[in-house]
């Protein structure tokens, strides 16, 4: 672009040149003092907020719900591993917190390629059963009471244990 075209665009009526953009052709409107890109970004954010109002996660944050078929499998694993009532509640809270895809329903083996708890990723019921049993065994062995939950969080979710602990405690209160 030649310099005369750039000068014409920079000095159009109703605009003024930004001090930091001399020679770059960026113009700012005089009426609002905001850049056009900032106005467009606000519009984009507004539209995204409108679009997201109807969206809801699979397990809503305000009411942690586990589908009935999954609840039966989870309860069976809890009974099989003889979990206490508090441990059973923790077991359900972990399922809601992790909310993993098939093969990671309880987050067991996440980040470990070929982990045995992920071997049935193509079969939801079987995968959930294995994940539920693996999580129940970990709870039984490592978290006998609420006092051990913080230490258990470091082992169950090492990279994000603080977030995981806070989220599980939140879910425990809602279940």
BALO-986064 format. One record per residue: x, y, z of N, C-alpha, C in turn; residue number from 1. Coordinates in steps of 0.001 Angstrom, whole numbers, padded with zeros to 6 digits. Layout:
BALO-986064
<r n_x="X" n_y="Y" n_z="Z" ca_x="X" ca_y="Y" ca_z="Z" c_x="X" c_y="Y" c_z="Z" nr="NUM"/>
...
This chain:
BALO-986064
<r n_x="000844" n_y="-001148" n_z="000000" ca_x="000000" ca_y="000000" ca_z="000000" c_x="000898" c_y="001221" c_z="000000" nr="1"/>
<r n_x="000600" n_y="002201" n_z="-000848" ca_x="001454" ca_y="003390" ca_z="-000913" c_x="001135" c_y="004332" c_z="000242" nr="2"/>
<r n_x="002010" n_y="005307" n_z="000482" ca_x="001874" ca_y="006185" ca_z="001645" c_x="000661" c_y="007101" c_z="001533" nr="3"/>
<r n_x="000268" n_y="007509" n_z="000312" ca_x="-000890" ca_y="008389" ca_z="000187" c_x="-002177" c_y="007668" c_z="000590" nr="4"/>
<r n_x="-002299" n_y="006374" n_z="000256" ca_x="-003487" ca_y="005608" ca_z="000647" c_x="-003522" c_y="005447" c_z="002162" nr="5"/>
<r n_x="-002362" n_y="005225" n_z="002766" ca_x="-002325" ca_y="005052" ca_z="004205" c_x="-002664" c_y="006356" c_z="004910" nr="6"/>
<r n_x="-002205" n_y="007494" n_z="004400" ca_x="-002530" ca_y="008781" ca_z="005004" c_x="-004019" c_y="009064" c_z="004891" nr="7"/>
<r n_x="-004593" n_y="008739" n_z="003751" ca_x="-006015" ca_y="008978" ca_z="003545" c_x="-006826" c_y="008171" c_z="004549" nr="8"/>
<r n_x="-006474" n_y="006917" n_z="004744" ca_x="-007225" ca_y="006073" ca_z="005656" c_x="-007017" c_y="006517" c_z="007104" nr="9"/>
<r n_x="-005820" n_y="006934" n_z="007450" ca_x="-005540" ca_y="007327" ca_z="008811" c_x="-006207" c_y="008645" c_z="009181" nr="10"/>
<r n_x="-006449" n_y="009534" n_z="008228" ca_x="-006985" ca_y="010847" ca_z="008532" c_x="-008383" c_y="011031" c_z="007970" nr="11"/>
<r n_x="-009190" n_y="009968" n_z="007987" ca_x="-010568" ca_y="010080" ca_z="007534" c_x="-011364" c_y="010865" c_z="008563" nr="12"/>
<r n_x="-012400" n_y="011580" n_z="008140" ca_x="-013223" ca_y="012327" ca_z="009096" c_x="-013835" c_y="011374" c_z="010116" nr="13"/>
<r n_x="-013862" n_y="011792" n_z="011386" ca_x="-014452" ca_y="010974" ca_z="012447" c_x="-013472" c_y="010012" c_z="013067" nr="14"/>
<r n_x="-012224" n_y="009995" n_z="012633" ca_x="-011231" ca_y="009108" ca_z="013223" c_x="-009997" c_y="009900" c_z="013599" nr="15"/>
<r n_x="-009208" n_y="009325" n_z="014471" ca_x="-007916" ca_y="009925" ca_z="014772" c_x="-006906" c_y="008790" c_z="014903" nr="16"/>
<r n_x="-005679" n_y="009084" n_z="014725" ca_x="-004641" ca_y="008070" ca_z="014763" c_x="-004267" c_y="007772" c_z="016205" nr="17"/>
<r n_x="-004136" n_y="006497" n_z="016532" ca_x="-003664" ca_y="006104" ca_z="017854" c_x="-002192" c_y="006477" c_z="017968" nr="18"/>
<r n_x="-001749" n_y="006981" n_z="019131" ca_x="-000347" ca_y="007369" ca_z="019264" c_x="000610" c_y="006210" c_z="019062" nr="19"/>
<r n_x="000236" n_y="005014" n_z="019446" ca_x="001132" ca_y="003861" ca_z="019325" c_x="001082" c_y="003217" c_z="017946" nr="20"/>
<r n_x="000260" n_y="003726" n_z="017069" ca_x="000103" ca_y="003053" ca_z="015787" c_x="000505" c_y="003927" c_z="014612" nr="21"/>
<r n_x="001339" n_y="004899" n_z="014849" ca_x="001758" ca_y="005786" ca_z="013773" c_x="002426" c_y="004963" c_z="012690" nr="22"/>
<r n_x="001970" n_y="005144" n_z="011478" ca_x="002552" ca_y="004429" ca_z="010350" c_x="001974" c_y="003045" c_z="010138" nr="23"/>
<r n_x="001107" n_y="002582" n_z="011031" ca_x="000534" ca_y="001247" ca_z="010875" c_x="-000885" c_y="001283" c_z="010350" nr="24"/>
<r n_x="-001495" n_y="002454" n_z="010297" ca_x="-002826" ca_y="002571" ca_z="009709" c_x="-003959" c_y="002202" c_z="010637" nr="25"/>
<r n_x="-003709" n_y="002108" n_z="011958" ca_x="-004776" ca_y="001800" ca_z="012898" c_x="-005499" c_y="003082" c_z="013249" nr="26"/>
<r n_x="-006807" n_y="003067" n_z="013212" ca_x="-007581" ca_y="004256" ca_z="013530" c_x="-008531" c_y="003957" c_z="014665" nr="27"/>
<r n_x="-008860" n_y="005006" n_z="015401" ca_x="-009769" ca_y="004869" ca_z="016519" c_x="-010912" c_y="005850" c_z="016322" nr="28"/>
<r n_x="-012131" n_y="005446" n_z="016655" ca_x="-013245" ca_y="006367" ca_z="016486" c_x="-013179" c_y="007419" c_z="017574" nr="29"/>
<r n_x="-013586" n_y="008641" n_z="017265" ca_x="-013509" ca_y="009732" ca_z="018223" c_x="-014676" c_y="009716" c_z="019185" nr="30"/>
<r n_x="-015820" n_y="009125" n_z="018795" ca_x="-017005" ca_y="009208" ca_z="019636" c_x="-016889" c_y="008366" c_z="020907" nr="31"/>
<r n_x="-016434" n_y="007147" n_z="020842" ca_x="-016394" ca_y="006307" ca_z="022034" c_x="-014986" c_y="006146" c_z="022588" nr="32"/>
<r n_x="-013990" n_y="006351" n_z="021799" ca_x="-012623" ca_y="006186" ca_z="022274" c_x="-012179" c_y="004736" c_z="022339" nr="33"/>
<r n_x="-013019" n_y="003820" n_z="021935" ca_x="-012658" ca_y="002400" ca_z="021954" c_x="-012243" c_y="001968" c_z="020564" nr="34"/>
<r n_x="-011370" n_y="001004" n_z="020523" ca_x="-010997" ca_y="000485" ca_z="019214" c_x="-012115" c_y="-000390" c_z="018692" nr="35"/>
<r n_x="-012187" n_y="-000509" n_z="017402" ca_x="-013230" ca_y="-001338" ca_z="016791" c_x="-013074" c_y="-002792" c_z="017209" nr="36"/>
<r n_x="-011836" n_y="-003239" n_z="017366" ca_x="-011634" ca_y="-004632" ca_z="017750" c_x="-012145" c_y="-004887" c_z="019168" nr="37"/>
<r n_x="-012028" n_y="-003909" n_z="020060" ca_x="-012533" ca_y="-004088" ca_z="021416" c_x="-014052" c_y="-004194" c_z="021398" nr="38"/>
<r n_x="-014713" n_y="-003377" n_z="020582" ca_x="-016169" ca_y="-003435" ca_z="020464" c_x="-016583" c_y="-004781" c_z="019883" nr="39"/>
<r n_x="-015881" n_y="-005241" n_z="018866" ca_x="-016198" ca_y="-006540" ca_z="018275" c_x="-015978" c_y="-007666" c_z="019276" nr="40"/>
<r n_x="-014936" n_y="-007562" n_z="020110" ca_x="-014670" ca_y="-008598" ca_z="021114" c_x="-015801" c_y="-008633" c_z="022142" nr="41"/>
<r n_x="-016279" n_y="-007455" n_z="022551" ca_x="-017394" ca_y="-007421" ca_z="023504" c_x="-018646" c_y="-008043" c_z="022896" nr="42"/>
<r n_x="-018895" n_y="-007775" n_z="021637" ca_x="-020040" ca_y="-008388" ca_z="020960" c_x="-019885" c_y="-009897" c_z="020916" nr="43"/>
<r n_x="-018685" n_y="-010359" n_z="020612" ca_x="-018425" ca_y="-011797" ca_z="020546" c_x="-018651" c_y="-012442" c_z="021906" nr="44"/>
<r n_x="-018145" n_y="-011828" n_z="022959" ca_x="-018324" ca_y="-012369" ca_z="024303" c_x="-019805" c_y="-012386" c_z="024663" nr="45"/>
<r n_x="-020521" n_y="-011331" n_z="024335" ca_x="-021952" ca_y="-011271" ca_z="024610" c_x="-022692" c_y="-012400" c_z="023889" nr="46"/>
<r n_x="-022377" n_y="-012602" n_z="022619" ca_x="-023031" ca_y="-013661" ca_z="021850" c_x="-022687" c_y="-015041" c_z="022395" nr="47"/>
<r n_x="-021444" n_y="-015240" n_z="022809" ca_x="-021053" ca_y="-016524" ca_z="023400" c_x="-021802" c_y="-016772" c_z="024709" nr="48"/>
<r n_x="-021944" n_y="-015725" n_z="025513" ca_x="-022700" ca_y="-015868" ca_z="026761" c_x="-024149" c_y="-016246" c_z="026482" nr="49"/>
<r n_x="-024754" n_y="-015619" n_z="025493" ca_x="-026124" ca_y="-015965" ca_z="025129" c_x="-026223" c_y="-017407" c_z="024659" nr="50"/>
<r n_x="-025257" n_y="-017829" n_z="023861" ca_x="-025279" ca_y="-019194" ca_z="023335" c_x="-025070" c_y="-020218" c_z="024441" nr="51"/>
<r n_x="-024274" n_y="-019890" n_z="025450" ca_x="-023940" ca_y="-020839" ca_z="026507" c_x="-025021" c_y="-020948" c_z="027577" nr="52"/>
<r n_x="-025973" n_y="-020029" n_z="027600" ca_x="-027002" ca_y="-020063" ca_z="028638" c_x="-027782" c_y="-021366" c_z="028636" nr="53"/>
<r n_x="-027990" n_y="-021941" n_z="027463" ca_x="-028759" ca_y="-023174" ca_z="027369" c_x="-027933" c_y="-024425" c_z="027552" nr="54"/>
<r n_x="-026620" n_y="-024286" n_z="027582" ca_x="-025746" ca_y="-025454" ca_z="027712" c_x="-025680" c_y="-025893" c_z="029163" nr="55"/>
<r n_x="-025586" n_y="-027198" n_z="029369" ca_x="-025453" ca_y="-027736" ca_z="030707" c_x="-024584" c_y="-028982" c_z="030627" nr="56"/>
<r n_x="-023615" n_y="-029144" n_z="031535" ca_x="-022766" ca_y="-030319" ca_z="031484" c_x="-023557" c_y="-031598" c_z="031763" nr="57"/>
<r n_x="-022948" n_y="-032742" n_z="031452" ca_x="-023626" ca_y="-034020" ca_z="031645" c_x="-024061" c_y="-034205" c_z="033097" nr="58"/>
<r n_x="-023217" n_y="-033813" n_z="034032" ca_x="-023573" ca_y="-033847" ca_z="035442" c_x="-023537" c_y="-032401" c_z="035918" nr="59"/>
<r n_x="-024704" n_y="-031797" n_z="036058" ca_x="-024786" ca_y="-030375" ca_z="036403" c_x="-024109" c_y="-030116" c_z="037742" nr="60"/>
<r n_x="-023465" n_y="-028960" n_z="037851" ca_x="-022717" ca_y="-028618" ca_z="039053" c_x="-023626" c_y="-028512" c_z="040275" nr="61"/>
<r n_x="-024856" n_y="-028065" n_z="040104" ca_x="-025751" ca_y="-027884" ca_z="041238" c_x="-026430" c_y="-029169" c_z="041694" nr="62"/>
<r n_x="-026569" n_y="-030131" n_z="040823" ca_x="-027203" ca_y="-031386" ca_z="041204" c_x="-026445" c_y="-032553" c_z="040576" nr="63"/>
<r n_x="-025456" n_y="-033086" n_z="041300" ca_x="-024686" ca_y="-034188" ca_z="040740" c_x="-025553" c_y="-035437" c_z="040594" nr="64"/>
<r n_x="-025842" n_y="-035793" n_z="039366" ca_x="-026714" ca_y="-036930" ca_z="039084" c_x="-025909" c_y="-037991" c_z="038346" nr="65"/>
<r n_x="-026113" n_y="-039224" n_z="038750" ca_x="-025486" ca_y="-040352" ca_z="038075" c_x="-026615" c_y="-041141" c_z="037421" nr="66"/>
<r n_x="-026502" n_y="-041453" n_z="036129" ca_x="-027563" ca_y="-042234" ca_z="035468" c_x="-027842" c_y="-043537" c_z="036225" nr="67"/>
<r n_x="-029086" n_y="-043974" n_z="036193" ca_x="-029518" ca_y="-045139" ca_z="036983" c_x="-028699" c_y="-046387" c_z="036685" nr="68"/>
<r n_x="-028429" n_y="-046659" n_z="035417" ca_x="-027654" ca_y="-047860" ca_z="035065" c_x="-026241" c_y="-047771" c_z="035636" nr="69"/>
<r n_x="-025652" n_y="-046582" n_z="035596" ca_x="-024307" ca_y="-046400" ca_z="036155" c_x="-024330" c_y="-046526" c_z="037678" nr="70"/>
<r n_x="-025396" n_y="-045997" n_z="038305" ca_x="-025506" ca_y="-046050" ca_z="039765" c_x="-025532" c_y="-047488" c_z="040272" nr="71"/>
<r n_x="-026182" n_y="-048374" n_z="039537" ca_x="-026236" ca_y="-049786" ca_z="039932" c_x="-024836" c_y="-050402" c_z="039898" nr="72"/>
<r n_x="-024094" n_y="-050136" n_z="038843" ca_x="-022734" ca_y="-050673" ca_z="038708" c_x="-021833" c_y="-050120" c_z="039805" nr="73"/>
<r n_x="-021961" n_y="-048819" n_z="040088" ca_x="-021134" ca_y="-048183" ca_z="041116" c_x="-021476" c_y="-048738" c_z="042496" nr="74"/>
<r n_x="-022760" n_y="-048909" n_z="042799" ca_x="-023182" ca_y="-049463" ca_z="044091" c_x="-022706" c_y="-050909" c_z="044251" nr="75"/>
<r n_x="-022754" n_y="-051677" n_z="043169" ca_x="-022283" ca_y="-053068" ca_z="043215" c_x="-020800" c_y="-053128" c_z="043549" nr="76"/>
<r n_x="-020003" n_y="-052258" n_z="042924" ca_x="-018564" ca_y="-052213" ca_z="043211" c_x="-018315" c_y="-051799" c_z="044655" nr="77"/>
<r n_x="-019098" n_y="-050850" n_z="045153" ca_x="-018938" ca_y="-050402" ca_z="046545" c_x="-019247" c_y="-051538" c_z="047519" nr="78"/>
<r n_x="-020309" n_y="-052306" n_z="047239" ca_x="-020635" ca_y="-053457" ca_z="048092" c_x="-019571" c_y="-054541" c_z="047990" nr="79"/>
<r n_x="-019099" n_y="-054784" n_z="046785" ca_x="-018088" ca_y="-055820" ca_z="046559" c_x="-016815" c_y="-055523" c_z="047361" nr="80"/>
<r n_x="-016448" n_y="-054255" n_z="047462" ca_x="-015240" ca_y="-053869" ca_z="048195" c_x="-015540" c_y="-053473" c_z="049639" nr="81"/>
<r n_x="-016796" n_y="-053715" n_z="050080" ca_x="-017204" ca_y="-053498" ca_z="051459" c_x="-016868" c_y="-052079" c_z="051935" nr="82"/>
<r n_x="-017237" n_y="-051086" n_z="051137" ca_x="-016976" ca_y="-049699" ca_z="051494" c_x="-017959" c_y="-049242" c_z="052560" nr="83"/>
<r n_x="-017490" n_y="-048405" n_z="053464" ca_x="-018356" ca_y="-047821" ca_z="054490" c_x="-019308" c_y="-046827" c_z="053808" nr="84"/>
<r n_x="-020344" n_y="-046382" n_z="054518" ca_x="-021249" ca_y="-045394" ca_z="053907" c_x="-020511" c_y="-044130" c_z="053437" nr="85"/>
<r n_x="-019565" n_y="-043636" n_z="054240" ca_x="-018812" ca_y="-042453" ca_z="053817" c_x="-017959" c_y="-042766" c_z="052585" nr="86"/>
<r n_x="-017315" n_y="-043917" n_z="052561" ca_x="-016501" ca_y="-044297" ca_z="051404" c_x="-017365" c_y="-044469" c_z="050155" nr="87"/>
<r n_x="-018573" n_y="-045005" n_z="050318" ca_x="-019482" ca_y="-045160" ca_z="049187" c_x="-019867" c_y="-043797" c_z="048631" nr="88"/>
<r n_x="-020100" n_y="-042849" n_z="049522" ca_x="-020411" ca_y="-041489" ca_z="049084" c_x="-019205" c_y="-040877" c_z="048358" nr="89"/>
<r n_x="-018010" n_y="-041111" n_z="048869" ca_x="-016784" ca_y="-040642" ca_z="048216" c_x="-016648" c_y="-041270" c_z="046831" nr="90"/>
<r n_x="-016962" n_y="-042541" n_z="046733" ca_x="-016902" ca_y="-043278" ca_z="045465" c_x="-017795" c_y="-042594" c_z="044423" nr="91"/>
<r n_x="-019027" n_y="-042259" n_z="044816" ca_x="-019939" ca_y="-041565" ca_z="043912" c_x="-019441" c_y="-040164" c_z="043580" nr="92"/>
<r n_x="-018880" n_y="-039472" n_z="044575" ca_x="-018362" ca_y="-038115" ca_z="044346" c_x="-017202" c_y="-038134" c_z="043352" nr="93"/>
<r n_x="-016378" n_y="-039163" n_z="043419" ca_x="-015264" ca_y="-039284" ca_z="042466" c_x="-015806" c_y="-039494" c_z="041061" nr="94"/>
<r n_x="-016845" n_y="-040316" n_z="040926" ca_x="-017440" ca_y="-040530" ca_z="039600" c_x="-017967" c_y="-039225" c_z="039020" nr="95"/>
<r n_x="-018650" n_y="-038433" n_z="039828" ca_x="-019204" ca_y="-037169" ca_z="039351" c_x="-018080" c_y="-036178" c_z="039044" nr="96"/>
<r n_x="-017051" n_y="-036162" n_z="039879" ca_x="-015930" ca_y="-035240" ca_z="039668" c_x="-015157" c_y="-035590" c_z="038410" nr="97"/>
<r n_x="-014789" n_y="-036838" n_z="038254" ca_x="-013982" ca_y="-037252" ca_z="037105" c_x="-014802" c_y="-037191" c_z="035813" nr="98"/>
<r n_x="-016012" n_y="-037749" n_z="035845" ca_x="-016925" ca_y="-037702" ca_z="034693" c_x="-016192" c_y="-038007" c_z="033391" nr="99"/>
<r n_x="-015375" n_y="-039026" n_z="033406" ca_x="-014544" ca_y="-039341" ca_z="032255" c_x="-015276" c_y="-040018" c_z="031119" nr="100"/>
<r n_x="-014634" n_y="-039994" n_z="029989" ca_x="-015134" ca_y="-040683" ca_z="028797" c_x="-015015" c_y="-042188" c_z="029010" nr="101"/>
<r n_x="-015585" n_y="-042996" n_z="028126" ca_x="-015457" ca_y="-044445" ca_z="028273" c_x="-013992" c_y="-044861" c_z="028425" nr="102"/>
<r n_x="-013744" n_y="-045639" n_z="029447" ca_x="-012383" ca_y="-046062" ca_z="029750" c_x="-011735" c_y="-045186" c_z="030813" nr="103"/>
<r n_x="-012370" n_y="-044059" n_z="031128" ca_x="-011842" ca_y="-043141" ca_z="032151" c_x="-012959" c_y="-042608" c_z="033047" nr="104"/>
<r n_x="-013981" n_y="-043389" n_z="033280" ca_x="-015142" ca_y="-042927" ca_z="034023" c_x="-014784" c_y="-042403" c_z="035411" nr="105"/>
<r n_x="-013840" n_y="-043058" n_z="036067" ca_x="-013378" ca_y="-042642" ca_z="037382" c_x="-011994" c_y="-042005" c_z="037308" nr="106"/>
<r n_x="-011471" n_y="-041821" n_z="036120" ca_x="-010157" ca_y="-041215" ca_z="035956" c_x="-008999" c_y="-042160" c_z="036238" nr="107"/>
<r n_x="-009287" n_y="-043427" n_z="036447" ca_x="-008232" ca_y="-044393" ca_z="036751" c_x="-007413" c_y="-044659" c_z="035491" nr="108"/>
<r n_x="-006117" n_y="-044494" n_z="035602" ca_x="-005226" ca_y="-044754" ca_z="034468" c_x="-005102" c_y="-043604" c_z="033500" nr="109"/>
<r n_x="-005619" n_y="-042445" n_z="033855" ca_x="-005518" ca_y="-041282" ca_z="032965" c_x="-004055" c_y="-040884" c_z="032820" nr="110"/>
<r n_x="-003618" n_y="-040742" n_z="031605" ca_x="-002238" ca_y="-040358" ca_z="031337" c_x="-001273" c_y="-041523" c_z="031311" nr="111"/>
<r n_x="-001761" n_y="-042736" n_z="031494" ca_x="-000898" ca_y="-043918" ca_z="031480" c_x="-001350" c_y="-044803" c_z="030318" nr="112"/>
<r n_x="-000559" n_y="-044814" n_z="029279" ca_x="-000913" ca_y="-045589" ca_z="028091" c_x="-000932" c_y="-047084" c_z="028427" nr="113"/>
<r n_x="-001991" n_y="-047751" n_z="028015" ca_x="-002109" ca_y="-049189" ca_z="028222" c_x="-002444" c_y="-049594" c_z="029649" nr="114"/>
<r n_x="-002945" n_y="-048696" n_z="030453" ca_x="-003300" ca_y="-049026" ca_z="031842" c_x="-004394" c_y="-050098" c_z="031834" nr="115"/>
<r n_x="-004279" n_y="-051136" n_z="032678" ca_x="-005264" ca_y="-052228" ca_z="032657" c_x="-006695" c_y="-051791" c_z="032974" nr="116"/>
<r n_x="-006871" n_y="-050704" n_z="033699" ca_x="-008226" ca_y="-050248" ca_z="034023" c_x="-008920" c_y="-049625" c_z="032820" nr="117"/>
<r n_x="-008181" n_y="-049439" n_z="031741" ca_x="-008759" ca_y="-048820" ca_z="030539" c_x="-008987" c_y="-049838" c_z="029420" nr="118"/>
<r n_x="-008899" n_y="-051103" n_z="029711" ca_x="-008920" ca_y="-052118" ca_z="028651" c_x="-010280" c_y="-052327" c_z="027995" nr="119"/>
<r n_x="-011369" n_y="-051859" n_z="028601" ca_x="-012699" ca_y="-052043" ca_z="028020" c_x="-013300" c_y="-050715" c_z="027554" nr="120"/>
<r n_x="-012492" n_y="-049827" n_z="027043" ca_x="-012950" ca_y="-048483" ca_z="026665" c_x="-014082" c_y="-048507" c_z="025639" nr="121"/>
<r n_x="-014213" n_y="-049552" n_z="024853" ca_x="-015262" ca_y="-049627" ca_z="023848" c_x="-016595" c_y="-050126" c_z="024382" nr="122"/>
<r n_x="-016629" n_y="-050656" n_z="025606" ca_x="-017834" ca_y="-051224" ca_z="026206" c_x="-018137" c_y="-050444" c_z="027486" nr="123"/>
<r n_x="-019133" n_y="-049576" n_z="027445" ca_x="-019388" ca_y="-048670" ca_z="028571" c_x="-019619" c_y="-049410" c_z="029891" nr="124"/>
<r n_x="-020505" n_y="-050387" n_z="029899" ca_x="-020846" ca_y="-051071" ca_z="031149" c_x="-019631" c_y="-051792" c_z="031742" nr="125"/>
<r n_x="-018906" n_y="-052498" n_z="030901" ca_x="-017729" ca_y="-053238" ca_z="031380" c_x="-016623" c_y="-052281" c_z="031817" nr="126"/>
<r n_x="-016442" n_y="-051230" n_z="031052" ca_x="-015438" ca_y="-050229" ca_z="031390" c_x="-015769" c_y="-049556" c_z="032719" nr="127"/>
<r n_x="-017034" n_y="-049181" n_z="032891" ca_x="-017456" ca_y="-048547" ca_z="034139" c_x="-017259" c_y="-049499" c_z="035315" nr="128"/>
<r n_x="-017572" n_y="-050779" n_z="035111" ca_x="-017391" ca_y="-051766" ca_z="036184" c_x="-015938" c_y="-051842" c_z="036617" nr="129"/>
<r n_x="-015033" n_y="-051958" n_z="035641" ca_x="-013601" ca_y="-052064" ca_z="035960" c_x="-013105" c_y="-050781" c_z="036627" nr="130"/>
<r n_x="-013497" n_y="-049637" n_z="036086" ca_x="-013094" ca_y="-048357" ca_z="036671" c_x="-013643" c_y="-048218" c_z="038099" nr="131"/>
<r n_x="-014918" n_y="-048596" n_z="038304" ca_x="-015542" ca_y="-048498" ca_z="039627" c_x="-014849" c_y="-049413" c_z="040628" nr="132"/>
<r n_x="-014516" n_y="-050630" n_z="040189" ca_x="-013825" ca_y="-051559" ca_z="041089" c_x="-012422" c_y="-051050" c_z="041422" nr="133"/>
<r n_x="-011733" n_y="-050523" n_z="040444" ca_x="-010378" ca_y="-050023" ca_z="040668" c_x="-010428" c_y="-048852" c_z="041659" nr="134"/>
<r n_x="-011369" n_y="-047942" n_z="041455" ca_x="-011508" ca_y="-046786" ca_z="042357" c_x="-011924" c_y="-047249" c_z="043756" nr="135"/>
<r n_x="-012845" n_y="-048205" n_z="043832" ca_x="-013288" ca_y="-048715" ca_z="045131" c_x="-012127" c_y="-049364" c_z="045890" nr="136"/>
<r n_x="-011301" n_y="-050107" n_z="045183" ca_x="-010121" ca_y="-050712" ca_z="045817" c_x="-009160" c_y="-049653" c_z="046337" nr="137"/>
<r n_x="-008972" n_y="-048599" n_z="045576" ca_x="-008090" ca_y="-047505" ca_z="046015" c_x="-008665" c_y="-046813" c_z="047247" nr="138"/>
<r n_x="-009977" n_y="-046588" n_z="047246" ca_x="-010626" ca_y="-045941" ca_z="048386" c_x="-010506" c_y="-046827" c_z="049619" nr="139"/>
<r n_x="-010795" n_y="-048103" n_z="049451" ca_x="-010739" ca_y="-049064" ca_z="050571" c_x="-009343" c_y="-049098" c_z="051196" nr="140"/>
<r n_x="-008341" n_y="-049091" n_z="050352" ca_x="-006960" ca_y="-049230" ca_z="050821" c_x="-006387" c_y="-047908" c_z="051356" nr="141"/>
<r n_x="-006719" n_y="-046782" n_z="050708" ca_x="-006012" ca_y="-045524" ca_z="050986" c_x="-006829" c_y="-044455" c_z="051708" nr="142"/>
<r n_x="-008149" n_y="-044601" n_z="051785" ca_x="-008966" ca_y="-043532" ca_z="052368" c_x="-010062" c_y="-044099" c_z="053270" nr="143"/>
<r n_x="-009689" n_y="-044571" n_z="054465" ca_x="-010695" ca_y="-045166" ca_z="055352" c_x="-011658" c_y="-044169" c_z="055984" nr="144"/>
<r n_x="-011259" n_y="-042889" n_z="056081" ca_x="-012125" ca_y="-041878" ca_z="056705" c_x="-011828" c_y="-040502" c_z="056117" nr="145"/>
<r n_x="-012684" n_y="-039513" n_z="056411" ca_x="-012489" ca_y="-038167" ca_z="055842" c_x="-011131" c_y="-037537" c_z="056170" nr="146"/>
<r n_x="-010537" n_y="-037910" n_z="057281" ca_x="-009241" ca_y="-037347" ca_z="057662" c_x="-008142" c_y="-037674" c_z="056640" nr="147"/>
<r n_x="-008323" n_y="-038738" n_z="055897" ca_x="-007309" ca_y="-039167" ca_z="054924" c_x="-007557" c_y="-038624" c_z="053513" nr="148"/>
<r n_x="-008635" n_y="-037871" n_z="053323" ca_x="-009025" ca_y="-037460" ca_z="051975" c_x="-007974" c_y="-036583" c_z="051298" nr="149"/>
<r n_x="-007386" n_y="-035661" n_z="052032" ca_x="-006389" ca_y="-034785" ca_z="051404" c_x="-005159" c_y="-035581" c_z="050958" nr="150"/>
<r n_x="-004687" n_y="-036495" n_z="051787" ca_x="-003549" ca_y="-037347" ca_z="051406" c_x="-003942" c_y="-038246" c_z="050233" nr="151"/>
<r n_x="-005178" n_y="-038741" n_z="050262" ca_x="-005672" ca_y="-039580" ca_z="049172" c_x="-005708" c_y="-038793" c_z="047865" nr="152"/>
<r n_x="-006064" n_y="-037511" n_z="047927" ca_x="-006125" ca_y="-036693" ca_z="046706" c_x="-004757" c_y="-036567" c_z="046051" nr="153"/>
<r n_x="-003710" n_y="-036513" n_z="046863" ca_x="-002351" ca_y="-036423" ca_z="046297" c_x="-001982" c_y="-037686" c_z="045522" nr="154"/>
<r n_x="-002489" n_y="-038801" n_z="045965" ca_x="-002198" ca_y="-040064" ca_z="045288" c_x="-003121" c_y="-040300" c_z="044099" nr="155"/>
<r n_x="-004409" n_y="-039956" n_z="044250" ca_x="-005397" ca_y="-040240" ca_z="043212" c_x="-005262" c_y="-039301" c_z="042023" nr="156"/>
<r n_x="-004922" n_y="-038050" n_z="042283" ca_x="-004817" ca_y="-037051" ca_z="041206" c_x="-003591" c_y="-036169" c_z="041451" nr="157"/>
<r n_x="-002385" n_y="-036727" n_z="041300" ca_x="-001171" ca_y="-035997" ca_z="041675" c_x="-000988" c_y="-034624" c_z="041010" nr="158"/>
<r n_x="-001215" n_y="-034474" n_z="039701" ca_x="-000904" ca_y="-033165" ca_z="039122" c_x="-001863" c_y="-032049" c_z="039552" nr="159"/>
<r n_x="-003096" n_y="-032384" n_z="039875" ca_x="-004109" ca_y="-031373" ca_z="040220" c_x="-004775" c_y="-031679" c_z="041557" nr="160"/>
<r n_x="-004017" n_y="-032153" n_z="042523" ca_x="-004640" ca_y="-032655" ca_z="043748" c_x="-005400" c_y="-031591" c_z="044526" nr="161"/>
<r n_x="-004974" n_y="-030340" n_z="044500" ca_x="-005706" ca_y="-029295" ca_z="045240" c_x="-007085" c_y="-029047" c_z="044623" nr="162"/>
<r n_x="-007113" n_y="-028921" n_z="043294" ca_x="-008406" ca_y="-028735" ca_z="042609" c_x="-009279" c_y="-029959" c_z="042828" nr="163"/>
<r n_x="-008711" n_y="-031147" n_z="042692" ca_x="-009463" ca_y="-032387" ca_z="042826" c_x="-010049" c_y="-032502" c_z="044226" nr="164"/>
<r n_x="-009238" n_y="-032218" n_z="045228" ca_x="-009703" ca_y="-032284" ca_z="046622" c_x="-010881" c_y="-031338" c_z="046841" nr="165"/>
<r n_x="-010747" n_y="-030087" n_z="046423" ca_x="-011811" ca_y="-029095" ca_z="046607" c_x="-013084" c_y="-029515" c_z="045873" nr="166"/>
<r n_x="-012932" n_y="-030044" n_z="044680" ca_x="-014094" ca_y="-030457" ca_z="043897" c_x="-014785" c_y="-031655" c_z="044527" nr="167"/>
<r n_x="-014020" n_y="-032629" n_z="044971" ca_x="-014616" ca_y="-033816" ca_z="045598" c_x="-015323" c_y="-033429" c_z="046899" nr="168"/>
<r n_x="-014724" n_y="-032565" n_z="047696" ca_x="-015373" ca_y="-032120" ca_z="048935" c_x="-016695" c_y="-031423" c_z="048599" nr="169"/>
<r n_x="-016693" n_y="-030603" n_z="047565" ca_x="-017912" ca_y="-029933" ca_z="047119" c_x="-018976" c_y="-030951" c_z="046708" nr="170"/>
<r n_x="-018585" n_y="-031958" n_z="045967" ca_x="-019544" ca_y="-032982" ca_z="045516" c_x="-020043" c_y="-033812" c_z="046704" nr="171"/>
<r n_x="-019162" n_y="-034081" n_z="047672" ca_x="-019578" ca_y="-034828" ca_z="048858" c_x="-020679" c_y="-034089" c_z="049610" nr="172"/>
<r n_x="-020581" n_y="-032774" n_z="049664" ca_x="-021600" ca_y="-031980" ca_z="050353" c_x="-022934" c_y="-032017" c_z="049623" nr="173"/>
<r n_x="-022887" n_y="-032185" n_z="048300" ca_x="-024120" ca_y="-032153" ca_z="047503" c_x="-024771" c_y="-033521" c_z="047347" nr="174"/>
<r n_x="-024055" n_y="-034575" n_z="047619" ca_x="-024617" ca_y="-035922" ca_z="047457" c_x="-025383" c_y="-036348" c_z="048705" nr="175"/>
